[in-house]
Amino acid sequence: MEYISTRGNVKAKGFIDTVLMGLADDGGLMVPFQIPVISPEKLAEWRSLSFQELFLEIFSYYTNDEIPYDALKEMVYTSYSNFRAPEVTPLHKVNNSLYVLELFHGPTFAFKDVALQFMGELYSYIAKVRGEIIHILGATSGDTGAAAIQGVRGKEGIKICILHPHGKVSKVQELQMTTVDDSNVLNLSVEGNFDDCQKVIKELFADLDFKGKYHLRAINSINFVRILAQTVYYFYAYLQIEGSDEKKINISVPSGNFGNIFSGYLAKKMGLPVNKLIIATNENNILERFVNTGEYKPGSFTSTYSPSMDIQVASNFERYLYYLVGEDAEKLSAYMSKLQTEGKITIAGEALQQVQADFAALGVKNQQCLDTIGKYNEEYDYLLDPHTACGIAAYEQFNGAGETAITFATAHPAKFDESIALVGIKQEFPEQIAALFSLPQHQTVVEHDKDVIVRELQAFYE
Ligand SMILES: N[C@@H](CCOP(=O)(O)O)C(=O)O
């Protein structure tokens, strides 16, 4: 399997080089040259596999044997050994039409652990075997940062710097990142929002001299391996439901940077027979507007009760657009330049019909998010975090009669107690989270200024 850029100006790469490249050197995103298709017979065989076995099966289509099987197996089993559920991502039945896939049983209580525990092992392996210097640079609206730091803290040959928006992540998210005292970790708390943080890191990745000199590596979903690792739980969830091949299964996904839902799109392209892919966002509803009208136009930033999805410019939208325009890198590049120069992209006609066939989308309002938390707590004694609540609200909107839905629980409610408290619910924190409140924090608050951030990075990486 070779990997190419959505913009068409990068020589085809192997698996490990694609991981190391992160953002493609031409400013695009790396995608597989050809997406492998899994036959229905193979899918049926996969029903009995554990999460780890399924992971290995799926990755075997993508890694080109660049990593010996035993080494990959060891990485996979190590990655999930510290999850609090033996199934890694257990499926919880709420009622006859709704299952919740609990993606929050990893060390930082969010879905990001699923891919980032593995990426930590993978980077460590690459550092050892290829002697590569791994200087991770990432941006977070709260969950990616904590999970990425946990994935690599204290690991030899790796340094990690995470930018998060100052005062715009939840208290627990902030503590999860900033109470880590390993010397290979730097937290920059940027006066700005997530989009500002992501913009700076993308500019630094696009500066090839800087990227090369400082060996910058990505852990955000611009890195294809994040997307691939996330496809595993789509397959796993679908295959856990008895008779799913005879039902219409919809999947509702809380979405910010479009990475998680894009993994679902990839899984579908690989042959997973999902019916509707439902995008759930909050009041930062650029994706809902795009699906409903064809206009992709970043609007103004709003702080909501689901801060991890407080995002306007969704990174993986570019990957989707690439497939929407028939894998035509020139057309895609023209669209991306239009976004730069005119501040929006507009899709119409058959292309828009295709978008609406691929996705349904709902931007959930703040009050609806809180009401959904209250309702499920009362009716099902099941506490949703605010992001999952948006996913559930979107499931309620789009799941048809007789259809079954899986909604992804992307985080544990304890990470967002500020929002849960507004519903009047008092929750007990898991002990790992309660313990964070007594630890000292380590972070540097910086202006939203690229030069200031560059100086911090140079001092850290040198
Ligand atoms: N919601 C994310 C934002 C970054 O997204 P990613 O999937 O590209 O890492 C977060 O919690 O940081």
The ligand as an SDF file (V2000), in Angstrom:
LIG
                    3D

 12 11  0  0  0  0  0  0  0  0999 V2000
  -11.4390   17.6480   19.5710 N   0  0  0  0  0  0  0  0  0  0  0  0
  -10.0380   17.5340   19.4370 C   0  0  0  0  0  0  0  0  0  0  0  0
   -9.4590   18.5490   18.4780 C   0  0  0  0  0  0  0  0  0  0  0  0
   -8.2750   17.9850   17.7500 C   0  0  0  0  0  0  0  0  0  0  0  0
   -8.7220   16.9690   16.9000 O   0  0  0  0  0  0  0  0  0  0  0  0
   -7.8600   15.8260   16.2710 P   0  0  0  0  0  0  0  0  0  0  0  0
   -8.8030   14.6960   16.1170 O   0  0  0  0  0  0  0  0  0  0  0  0
   -7.3610   16.3360   14.9880 O   0  0  0  0  0  0  0  0  0  0  0  0
   -6.7400   15.5120   17.1980 O   0  0  0  0  0  0  0  0  0  0  0  0
   -9.3540   17.5840   20.8070 C   0  0  0  0  0  0  0  0  0  0  0  0
   -9.9610   17.1370   21.7750 O   0  0  0  0  0  0  0  0  0  0  0  0
   -8.2590   18.0610   20.9270 O   0  0  0  0  0  0  0  0  0  0  0  0
  1  2  1  0
  2  3  1  0
  2 10  1  0
  3  4  1  0
  4  5  1  0
  5  6  1  0
  6  7  2  0
  6  8  1  0
  6  9  1  0
 10 11  2  0
 10 12  1  0
M  END
$$$$
